[in-house]
Amino acid sequence: MASYHFRCKDIGMSCDFRISGKSAEELLPDIAEHAKSAHGIEEIDDQLKQKVGSAIKKRIF
Ligand SMILES: [Zn+2]
């Protein structure tokens, strides 16, 4: 089974937020919510989306 992990640090934020889930798509809404509440980013544009996408790491158990 695979799991997907994202850390805010991986996109250069000095922030300890981390999240994991069963798919990369599942993480995106929560990342967007965090970006908004913690970093004041109202909308994730394509550039940031790509950055986030490449920072999400897959782990297989
Ligand atoms: Zn953060």
N, CA, C, O and the ligand as a Tripos MOL2 file, in Angstrom:
@<TRIPOS>MOLECULE
protein
  245   243    62     0     0
PROTEIN
NO_CHARGES

@<TRIPOS>ATOM
      1 N           0.8360   -1.1980    0.0000 N.3       1 MET1
      2 CA          0.0000    0.0000    0.0000 C.3       1 MET1
      3 C           0.8760    1.2560    0.0000 C.2       1 MET1
      4 O           1.8880    1.3300    0.6970 O.2       1 MET1
      5 N           0.4720    2.2070   -0.7760 N.am      2 ALA2
      6 CA          1.2480    3.4380   -0.8790 C.3       2 ALA2
      7 C           0.5920    4.5530   -0.0770 C.2       2 ALA2
      8 O          -0.6270    4.5990    0.0840 O.2       2 ALA2
      9 N           1.4230    5.4350    0.4120 N.am      3 SER3
     10 CA          0.8920    6.6330    1.0450 C.3       3 SER3
     11 C           1.6600    7.8340    0.5240 C.2       3 SER3
     12 O           2.7960    7.7210    0.0630 O.2       3 SER3
     13 N           1.0140    8.9810    0.6100 N.am      4 TYR4
     14 CA          1.5920   10.1980    0.0460 C.3       4 TYR4
     15 C           1.8170   11.2070    1.1570 C.2       4 TYR4
     16 O           0.9690   11.4120    2.0250 O.2       4 TYR4
     17 N           2.9650   11.8210    1.1040 N.am      5 HIS5
     18 CA          3.3580   12.7130    2.1810 C.3       5 HIS5
     19 C           3.7810   14.0770    1.6340 C.2       5 HIS5
     20 O           4.4680   14.1850    0.6180 O.2       5 HIS5
     21 N           3.3470   15.1020    2.3460 N.am      6 PHE6
     22 CA          3.7420   16.4560    1.9740 C.3       6 PHE6
     23 C           4.2120   17.1980    3.2120 C.2       6 PHE6
     24 O           3.5900   17.1280    4.2730 O.2       6 PHE6
     25 N           5.3080   17.9040    3.0600 N.am      7 ARG7
     26 CA          5.7920   18.7680    4.1340 C.3       7 ARG7
     27 C           5.9510   20.1740    3.5870 C.2       7 ARG7
     28 O           6.5110   20.3810    2.5110 O.2       7 ARG7
     29 N           5.4550   21.1240    4.3390 N.am      8 CYS8
     30 CA          5.5600   22.5250    3.9310 C.3       8 CYS8
     31 C           7.0180   22.9240    3.7150 C.2       8 CYS8
     32 O           7.3280   23.7160    2.8250 O.2       8 CYS8
     33 N           7.8880   22.3810    4.5180 N.am      9 LYS9
     34 CA          9.3330   22.6540    4.4030 C.3       9 LYS9
     35 C           9.8510   22.3640    3.0000 C.2       9 LYS9
     36 O          10.7580   23.0350    2.5080 O.2       9 LYS9
     37 N           9.2620   21.3540    2.3620 N.am     10 ASP10
     38 CA          9.7510   20.9260    1.0530 C.3      10 ASP10
     39 C           9.4900   21.9560   -0.0440 C.2      10 ASP10
     40 O          10.0990   21.8950   -1.1120 O.2      10 ASP10
     41 N           8.5960   22.8920    0.2140 N.am     11 ILE11
     42 CA          8.4210   23.9630   -0.7700 C.3      11 ILE11
     43 C           9.0170   25.2780   -0.2540 C.2      11 ILE11
     44 O           8.6770   26.3640   -0.7230 O.2      11 ILE11
     45 N           9.9070   25.1460    0.7170 N.am     12 GLY12
     46 CA         10.6770   26.2960    1.1520 C.3      12 GLY12
     47 C          10.0420   27.1440    2.2340 C.2      12 GLY12
     48 O          10.5240   28.2370    2.5330 O.2      12 GLY12
     49 N           8.9610   26.6480    2.8270 N.am     13 MET13
     50 CA          8.3310   27.3860    3.9160 C.3      13 MET13
     51 C           9.0110   27.0040    5.2320 C.2      13 MET13
     52 O           9.3840   25.8480    5.4370 O.2      13 MET13
     53 N           9.1660   27.9810    6.1130 N.am     14 SER14
     54 CA          9.6810   27.6480    7.4350 C.3      14 SER14
     55 C           8.4980   27.3410    8.3390 C.2      14 SER14
     56 O           8.0470   28.1830    9.1150 O.2      14 SER14
     57 N           8.0140   26.1240    8.2170 N.am     15 CYS15
     58 CA          6.7410   25.7490    8.7990 C.3      15 CYS15
     59 C           6.7720   24.2440    9.0150 C.2      15 CYS15
     60 O           7.3060   23.5070    8.1860 O.2      15 CYS15
     61 N           6.2070   23.7870   10.1130 N.am     16 ASP16
     62 CA          6.2860   22.3620   10.4290 C.3      16 ASP16
     63 C           5.0730   21.5630    9.9800 C.2      16 ASP16
     64 O           4.9010   20.4070   10.3660 O.2      16 ASP16
     65 N           4.2450   22.1810    9.1700 N.am     17 PHE17
     66 CA          3.0490   21.4840    8.6980 C.3      17 PHE17
     67 C           3.4210   20.2720    7.8540 C.2      17 PHE17
     68 O           4.2560   20.3540    6.9540 O.2      17 PHE17
     69 N           2.7900   19.1610    8.1610 N.am     18 ARG18
     70 CA          2.9560   17.9720    7.3330 C.3      18 ARG18
     71 C           1.6350   17.2280    7.2620 C.2      18 ARG18
     72 O           0.8020   17.3030    8.1660 O.2      18 ARG18
     73 N           1.4720   16.5170    6.1720 N.am     19 ILE19
     74 CA          0.2040   15.8440    5.9730 C.3      19 ILE19
     75 C           0.4590   14.5910    5.1470 C.2      19 ILE19
     76 O           1.3840   14.5440    4.3360 O.2      19 ILE19
     77 N          -0.3650   13.5860    5.3620 N.am     20 SER20
     78 CA         -0.2390   12.3890    4.5410 C.3      20 SER20
     79 C          -1.6150   11.8400    4.2210 C.2      20 SER20
     80 O          -2.5900   12.1130    4.9210 O.2      20 SER20
     81 N          -1.6770   11.0620    3.1510 N.am     21 GLY21
     82 CA         -2.9510   10.5020    2.7330 C.3      21 GLY21
     83 C          -2.7450    9.3860    1.7290 C.2      21 GLY21
     84 O          -1.6170    9.0180    1.3980 O.2      21 GLY21
     85 N          -3.8620    8.8550    1.2510 N.am     22 LYS22
     86 CA         -3.8010    7.6990    0.3570 C.3      22 LYS22
     87 C          -3.5420    8.0740   -1.0910 C.2      22 LYS22
     88 O          -3.1370    7.2300   -1.8910 O.2      22 LYS22
     89 N          -3.7740    9.3360   -1.4320 N.am     23 SER23
     90 CA         -3.4860    9.7740   -2.7980 C.3      23 SER23
     91 C          -3.0410   11.2270   -2.7690 C.2      23 SER23
     92 O          -3.3400   11.9670   -1.8310 O.2      23 SER23
     93 N          -2.3180   11.6230   -3.8170 N.am     24 ALA24
     94 CA         -1.8340   12.9990   -3.8850 C.3      24 ALA24
     95 C          -3.0180   13.9550   -3.9920 C.2      24 ALA24
     96 O          -2.9980   15.0440   -3.4180 O.2      24 ALA24
     97 N          -4.0440   13.5440   -4.7260 N.am     25 GLU25
     98 CA         -5.2300   14.3850   -4.9240 C.3      25 GLU25
     99 C          -5.9300   14.6620   -3.6000 C.2      25 GLU25
    100 O          -6.4710   15.7440   -3.3730 O.2      25 GLU25
    101 N          -5.9030   13.6540   -2.7320 N.am     26 GLU26
    102 CA         -6.5550   13.7800   -1.4430 C.3      26 GLU26
    103 C          -5.9010   14.8540   -0.5890 C.2      26 GLU26
    104 O          -6.5560   15.4820    0.2430 O.2      26 GLU26
    105 N          -4.6090   15.0610   -0.7980 N.am     27 LEU27
    106 CA         -3.8740   16.0210    0.0250 C.3      27 LEU27
    107 C          -4.1300   17.4680   -0.3830 C.2      27 LEU27
    108 O          -4.0850   18.3770    0.4450 O.2      27 LEU27
    109 N          -4.3980   17.6640   -1.6670 N.am     28 LEU28
    110 CA         -4.4420   19.0320   -2.1920 C.3      28 LEU28
    111 C          -5.4230   19.9700   -1.4880 C.2      28 LEU28
    112 O          -5.0570   21.1010   -1.1690 O.2      28 LEU28
    113 N          -6.6690   19.5270   -1.2370 N.am     29 PRO29
    114 CA         -7.5910   20.4540   -0.5510 C.3      29 PRO29
    115 C          -7.0960   20.8620    0.8360 C.2      29 PRO29
    116 O          -7.2570   22.0110    1.2480 O.2      29 PRO29
    117 N          -6.4930   19.9110    1.5510 N.am     30 ASP30
    118 CA         -5.9890   20.2240    2.8830 C.3      30 ASP30
    119 C          -4.7590   21.1230    2.8200 C.2      30 ASP30
    120 O          -4.5660   21.9850    3.6770 O.2      30 ASP30
    121 N          -3.9380   20.9190    1.8100 N.am     31 ILE31
    122 CA         -2.7810   21.7930    1.6110 C.3      31 ILE31
    123 C          -3.2510   23.2010    1.2800 C.2      31 ILE31
    124 O          -2.7060   24.1830    1.7840 O.2      31 ILE31
    125 N          -4.2680   23.2920    0.4300 N.am     32 ALA32
    126 CA         -4.8240   24.5980    0.0630 C.3      32 ALA32
    127 C          -5.3840   25.3000    1.2920 C.2      32 ALA32
    128 O          -5.1940   26.5030    1.4690 O.2      32 ALA32
    129 N          -6.0680   24.5490    2.1310 N.am     33 GLU33
    130 CA         -6.6470   25.0940    3.3530 C.3      33 GLU33
    131 C          -5.5490   25.6010    4.2880 C.2      33 GLU33
    132 O          -5.6600   26.6740    4.8820 O.2      33 GLU33
    133 N          -4.4960   24.8090    4.4000 N.am     34 HIS34
    134 CA         -3.3710   25.1990    5.2480 C.3      34 HIS34
    135 C          -2.6750   26.4390    4.6880 C.2      34 HIS34
    136 O          -2.3280   27.3570    5.4300 O.2      34 HIS34
    137 N          -2.4800   26.4530    3.3810 N.am     35 ALA35
    138 CA         -1.8050   27.5880    2.7440 C.3      35 ALA35
    139 C          -2.5770   28.8760    3.0250 C.2      35 ALA35
    140 O          -1.9920   29.9380    3.2400 O.2      35 ALA35
    141 N          -3.8880   28.7560    3.0190 N.am     36 LYS36
    142 CA         -4.7500   29.9100    3.2530 C.3      36 LYS36
    143 C          -4.6940   30.3710    4.7070 C.2      36 LYS36
    144 O          -4.4770   31.5500    4.9870 O.2      36 LYS36
    145 N          -4.8910   29.4290    5.6270 N.am     37 SER37
    146 CA         -4.9870   29.8160    7.0340 C.3      37 SER37
    147 C          -3.6260   30.1460    7.6410 C.2      37 SER37
    148 O          -3.5290   31.0260    8.4960 O.2      37 SER37
    149 N          -2.5730   29.4470    7.2060 N.am     38 ALA38
    150 CA         -1.2680   29.6500    7.8320 C.3      38 ALA38
    151 C          -0.3800   30.6290    7.0740 C.2      38 ALA38
    152 O           0.4640   31.2950    7.6730 O.2      38 ALA38
    153 N          -0.5660   30.7190    5.7640 N.am     39 HIS39
    154 CA          0.3610   31.5250    4.9670 C.3      39 HIS39
    155 C          -0.3220   32.6470    4.2020 C.2      39 HIS39
    156 O           0.3350   33.4020    3.4850 O.2      39 HIS39
    157 N          -1.6420   32.7630    4.3510 N.am     40 GLY40
    158 CA         -2.3590   33.8440    3.6910 C.3      40 GLY40
    159 C          -2.3970   33.7230    2.1770 C.2      40 GLY40
    160 O          -2.6050   34.7090    1.4700 O.2      40 GLY40
    161 N          -2.1920   32.4940    1.6800 N.am     41 ILE41
    162 CA         -2.2650   32.2760    0.2390 C.3      41 ILE41
    163 C          -3.7210   31.9450   -0.1200 C.2      41 ILE41
    164 O          -4.2220   30.8620    0.1850 O.2      41 ILE41
    165 N          -4.3720   32.8920   -0.7650 N.am     42 GLU42
    166 CA         -5.8010   32.7390   -1.0390 C.3      42 GLU42
    167 C          -6.0710   31.6850   -2.1030 C.2      42 GLU42
    168 O          -7.0450   30.9350   -2.0340 O.2      42 GLU42
    169 N          -5.1900   31.6520   -3.0740 N.am     43 GLU43
    170 CA         -5.4360   30.7310   -4.1670 C.3      43 GLU43
    171 C          -4.1250   30.0860   -4.6170 C.2      43 GLU43
    172 O          -3.1020   30.7580   -4.7530 O.2      43 GLU43
    173 N          -4.1730   28.7940   -4.8390 N.am     44 ILE44
    174 CA         -2.9790   28.0970   -5.3150 C.3      44 ILE44
    175 C          -2.9620   28.1580   -6.8350 C.2      44 ILE44
    176 O          -3.7920   27.5370   -7.4980 O.2      44 ILE44
    177 N          -2.0230   28.9010   -7.3790 N.am     45 ASP45
    178 CA         -1.9380   28.9980   -8.8380 C.3      45 ASP45
    179 C          -1.1810   27.7960   -9.4040 C.2      45 ASP45
    180 O          -0.6810   26.9520   -8.6600 O.2      45 ASP45
    181 N          -1.1070   27.7380  -10.7300 N.am     46 ASP46
    182 CA         -0.5170   26.5680  -11.3830 C.3      46 ASP46
    183 C           0.9350   26.3370  -10.9850 C.2      46 ASP46
    184 O           1.3840   25.2010  -10.8290 O.2      46 ASP46
    185 N           1.6570   27.4440  -10.8240 N.am     47 GLN47
    186 CA          3.0710   27.3390  -10.4580 C.3      47 GLN47
    187 C           3.2310   26.6980   -9.0830 C.2      47 GLN47
    188 O           4.0710   25.8200   -8.8840 O.2      47 GLN47
    189 N           2.4120   27.1520   -8.1410 N.am     48 LEU48
    190 CA          2.4850   26.6200   -6.7820 C.3      48 LEU48
    191 C           1.9800   25.1790   -6.7440 C.2      48 LEU48
    192 O           2.4990   24.3370   -6.0110 O.2      48 LEU48
    193 N           0.9680   24.9250   -7.5410 N.am     49 LYS49
    194 CA          0.4110   23.5820   -7.6300 C.3      49 LYS49
    195 C           1.4780   22.5880   -8.0940 C.2      49 LYS49
    196 O           1.5800   21.4780   -7.5720 O.2      49 LYS49
    197 N           2.2690   23.0080   -9.0810 N.am     50 GLN50
    198 CA          3.3490   22.1620   -9.5880 C.3      50 GLN50
    199 C           4.4070   21.9270   -8.5200 C.2      50 GLN50
    200 O           4.9170   20.8190   -8.3530 O.2      50 GLN50
    201 N           4.7160   22.9880   -7.8120 N.am     51 LYS51
    202 CA          5.7020   22.9170   -6.7460 C.3      51 LYS51
    203 C           5.2390   21.9390   -5.6600 C.2      51 LYS51
    204 O           5.9910   21.0790   -5.2020 O.2      51 LYS51
    205 N           3.9860   22.1040   -5.2710 N.am     52 VAL52
    206 CA          3.4020   21.2210   -4.2680 C.3      52 VAL52
    207 C           3.3760   19.7790   -4.7870 C.2      52 VAL52
    208 O           3.7190   18.8380   -4.0720 O.2      52 VAL52
    209 N           2.9610   19.6350   -6.0430 N.am     53 GLY53
    210 CA          2.8700   18.3060   -6.6470 C.3      53 GLY53
    211 C           4.2010   17.5740   -6.6450 C.2      53 GLY53
    212 O           4.2580   16.3740   -6.3790 O.2      53 GLY53
    213 N           5.2750   18.3060   -6.9430 N.am     54 SER54
    214 CA          6.5750   17.6450   -6.9910 C.3      54 SER54
    215 C           7.1550   17.4480   -5.5970 C.2      54 SER54
    216 O           8.1040   16.6850   -5.4210 O.2      54 SER54
    217 N           6.5860   18.1330   -4.6050 N.am     55 ALA55
    218 CA          7.0700   17.9660   -3.2290 C.3      55 ALA55
    219 C           6.3630   16.8230   -2.5190 C.2      55 ALA55
    220 O           6.8170   16.3620   -1.4720 O.2      55 ALA55
    221 N           5.2580   16.3660   -3.0830 N.am     56 ILE56
    222 CA          4.5420   15.2410   -2.4810 C.3      56 ILE56
    223 C           5.3200   13.9560   -2.7590 C.2      56 ILE56
    224 O           5.6090   13.6230   -3.9080 O.2      56 ILE56
    225 N           5.6470   13.2500   -1.6960 N.am     57 LYS57
    226 CA          6.4460   12.0300   -1.8480 C.3      57 LYS57
    227 C           5.6050   10.7800   -1.6020 C.2      57 LYS57
    228 O           4.7800   10.7080   -0.6910 O.2      57 LYS57
    229 N           5.8580    9.8180   -2.4530 N.am     58 LYS58
    230 CA          5.1410    8.5580   -2.3400 C.3      58 LYS58
    231 C           5.9650    7.5680   -1.5310 C.2      58 LYS58
    232 O           7.1690    7.4140   -1.7380 O.2      58 LYS58
    233 N           5.2950    6.9130   -0.6190 N.am     59 ARG59
    234 CA          5.9910    5.8710    0.1420 C.3      59 ARG59
    235 C           5.2280    4.5750    0.0330 C.2      59 ARG59
    236 O           4.0000    4.5450    0.1240 O.2      59 ARG59
    237 N           5.9620    3.5180   -0.1620 N.am     60 ILE60
    238 CA          5.3180    2.2100   -0.2700 C.3      60 ILE60
    239 C           5.7240    1.3420    0.9090 C.2      60 ILE60
    240 O           6.9000    1.2040    1.2430 O.2      60 ILE60
    241 N           4.7110    0.7710    1.5170 N.am     61 PHE61
    242 CA          4.9710   -0.0720    2.6790 C.3      61 PHE61
    243 C           4.9460   -1.5460    2.3030 C.2      61 PHE61
    244 O           5.1460   -2.4050    3.1610 O.2      61 PHE61
    245 ZN          2.9190   25.7470    6.1010 Zn       62 ZN62
@<TRIPOS>BOND
     1     1     2 1
     2     2     3 1
     3     3     4 2
     4     3     5 am
     5     5     6 1
     6     6     7 1
     7     7     8 2
     8     7     9 am
     9     9    10 1
    10    10    11 1
    11    11    12 2
    12    11    13 am
    13    13    14 1
    14    14    15 1
    15    15    16 2
    16    15    17 am
    17    17    18 1
    18    18    19 1
    19    19    20 2
    20    19    21 am
    21    21    22 1
    22    22    23 1
    23    23    24 2
    24    23    25 am
    25    25    26 1
    26    26    27 1
    27    27    28 2
    28    27    29 am
    29    29    30 1
    30    30    31 1
    31    31    32 2
    32    31    33 am
    33    33    34 1
    34    34    35 1
    35    35    36 2
    36    35    37 am
    37    37    38 1
    38    38    39 1
    39    39    40 2
    40    39    41 am
    41    41    42 1
    42    42    43 1
    43    43    44 2
    44    43    45 am
    45    45    46 1
    46    46    47 1
    47    47    48 2
    48    47    49 am
    49    49    50 1
    50    50    51 1
    51    51    52 2
    52    51    53 am
    53    53    54 1
    54    54    55 1
    55    55    56 2
    56    55    57 am
    57    57    58 1
    58    58    59 1
    59    59    60 2
    60    59    61 am
    61    61    62 1
    62    62    63 1
    63    63    64 2
    64    63    65 am
    65    65    66 1
    66    66    67 1
    67    67    68 2
    68    67    69 am
    69    69    70 1
    70    70    71 1
    71    71    72 2
    72    71    73 am
    73    73    74 1
    74    74    75 1
    75    75    76 2
    76    75    77 am
    77    77    78 1
    78    78    79 1
    79    79    80 2
    80    79    81 am
    81    81    82 1
    82    82    83 1
    83    83    84 2
    84    83    85 am
    85    85    86 1
    86    86    87 1
    87    87    88 2
    88    87    89 am
    89    89    90 1
    90    90    91 1
    91    91    92 2
    92    91    93 am
    93    93    94 1
    94    94    95 1
    95    95    96 2
    96    95    97 am
    97    97    98 1
    98    98    99 1
    99    99   100 2
   100    99   101 am
   101   101   102 1
   102   102   103 1
   103   103   104 2
   104   103   105 am
   105   105   106 1
   106   106   107 1
   107   107   108 2
   108   107   109 am
   109   109   110 1
   110   110   111 1
   111   111   112 2
   112   111   113 am
   113   113   114 1
   114   114   115 1
   115   115   116 2
   116   115   117 am
   117   117   118 1
   118   118   119 1
   119   119   120 2
   120   119   121 am
   121   121   122 1
   122   122   123 1
   123   123   124 2
   124   123   125 am
   125   125   126 1
   126   126   127 1
   127   127   128 2
   128   127   129 am
   129   129   130 1
   130   130   131 1
   131   131   132 2
   132   131   133 am
   133   133   134 1
   134   134   135 1
   135   135   136 2
   136   135   137 am
   137   137   138 1
   138   138   139 1
   139   139   140 2
   140   139   141 am
   141   141   142 1
   142   142   143 1
   143   143   144 2
   144   143   145 am
   145   145   146 1
   146   146   147 1
   147   147   148 2
   148   147   149 am
   149   149   150 1
   150   150   151 1
   151   151   152 2
   152   151   153 am
   153   153   154 1
   154   154   155 1
   155   155   156 2
   156   155   157 am
   157   157   158 1
   158   158   159 1
   159   159   160 2
   160   159   161 am
   161   161   162 1
   162   162   163 1
   163   163   164 2
   164   163   165 am
   165   165   166 1
   166   166   167 1
   167   167   168 2
   168   167   169 am
   169   169   170 1
   170   170   171 1
   171   171   172 2
   172   171   173 am
   173   173   174 1
   174   174   175 1
   175   175   176 2
   176   175   177 am
   177   177   178 1
   178   178   179 1
   179   179   180 2
   180   179   181 am
   181   181   182 1
   182   182   183 1
   183   183   184 2
   184   183   185 am
   185   185   186 1
   186   186   187 1
   187   187   188 2
   188   187   189 am
   189   189   190 1
   190   190   191 1
   191   191   192 2
   192   191   193 am
   193   193   194 1
   194   194   195 1
   195   195   196 2
   196   195   197 am
   197   197   198 1
   198   198   199 1
   199   199   200 2
   200   199   201 am
   201   201   202 1
   202   202   203 1
   203   203   204 2
   204   203   205 am
   205   205   206 1
   206   206   207 1
   207   207   208 2
   208   207   209 am
   209   209   210 1
   210   210   211 1
   211   211   212 2
   212   211   213 am
   213   213   214 1
   214   214   215 1
   215   215   216 2
   216   215   217 am
   217   217   218 1
   218   218   219 1
   219   219   220 2
   220   219   221 am
   221   221   222 1
   222   222   223 1
   223   223   224 2
   224   223   225 am
   225   225   226 1
   226   226   227 1
   227   227   228 2
   228   227   229 am
   229   229   230 1
   230   230   231 1
   231   231   232 2
   232   231   233 am
   233   233   234 1
   234   234   235 1
   235   235   236 2
   236   235   237 am
   237   237   238 1
   238   238   239 1
   239   239   240 2
   240   239   241 am
   241   241   242 1
   242   242   243 1
   243   243   244 2
@<TRIPOS>SUBSTRUCTURE
     1 MET1         2 RESIDUE 1 A MET
     2 ALA2         6 RESIDUE 1 A ALA
     3 SER3        10 RESIDUE 1 A SER
     4 TYR4        14 RESIDUE 1 A TYR
     5 HIS5        18 RESIDUE 1 A HIS
     6 PHE6        22 RESIDUE 1 A PHE
     7 ARG7        26 RESIDUE 1 A ARG
     8 CYS8        30 RESIDUE 1 A CYS
     9 LYS9        34 RESIDUE 1 A LYS
    10 ASP10       38 RESIDUE 1 A ASP
    11 ILE11       42 RESIDUE 1 A ILE
    12 GLY12       46 RESIDUE 1 A GLY
    13 MET13       50 RESIDUE 1 A MET
    14 SER14       54 RESIDUE 1 A SER
    15 CYS15       58 RESIDUE 1 A CYS
    16 ASP16       62 RESIDUE 1 A ASP
    17 PHE17       66 RESIDUE 1 A PHE
    18 ARG18       70 RESIDUE 1 A ARG
    19 ILE19       74 RESIDUE 1 A ILE
    20 SER20       78 RESIDUE 1 A SER
    21 GLY21       82 RESIDUE 1 A GLY
    22 LYS22       86 RESIDUE 1 A LYS
    23 SER23       90 RESIDUE 1 A SER
    24 ALA24       94 RESIDUE 1 A ALA
    25 GLU25       98 RESIDUE 1 A GLU
    26 GLU26      102 RESIDUE 1 A GLU
    27 LEU27      106 RESIDUE 1 A LEU
    28 LEU28      110 RESIDUE 1 A LEU
    29 PRO29      114 RESIDUE 1 A PRO
    30 ASP30      118 RESIDUE 1 A ASP
    31 ILE31      122 RESIDUE 1 A ILE
    32 ALA32      126 RESIDUE 1 A ALA
    33 GLU33      130 RESIDUE 1 A GLU
    34 HIS34      134 RESIDUE 1 A HIS
    35 ALA35      138 RESIDUE 1 A ALA
    36 LYS36      142 RESIDUE 1 A LYS
    37 SER37      146 RESIDUE 1 A SER
    38 ALA38      150 RESIDUE 1 A ALA
    39 HIS39      154 RESIDUE 1 A HIS
    40 GLY40      158 RESIDUE 1 A GLY
    41 ILE41      162 RESIDUE 1 A ILE
    42 GLU42      166 RESIDUE 1 A GLU
    43 GLU43      170 RESIDUE 1 A GLU
    44 ILE44      174 RESIDUE 1 A ILE
    45 ASP45      178 RESIDUE 1 A ASP
    46 ASP46      182 RESIDUE 1 A ASP
    47 GLN47      186 RESIDUE 1 A GLN
    48 LEU48      190 RESIDUE 1 A LEU
    49 LYS49      194 RESIDUE 1 A LYS
    50 GLN50      198 RESIDUE 1 A GLN
    51 LYS51      202 RESIDUE 1 A LYS
    52 VAL52      206 RESIDUE 1 A VAL
    53 GLY53      210 RESIDUE 1 A GLY
    54 SER54      214 RESIDUE 1 A SER
    55 ALA55      218 RESIDUE 1 A ALA
    56 ILE56      222 RESIDUE 1 A ILE
    57 LYS57      226 RESIDUE 1 A LYS
    58 LYS58      230 RESIDUE 1 A LYS
    59 ARG59      234 RESIDUE 1 A ARG
    60 ILE60      238 RESIDUE 1 A ILE
    61 PHE61      242 RESIDUE 1 A PHE
    62 ZN62       245 GROUP 0 **** ****
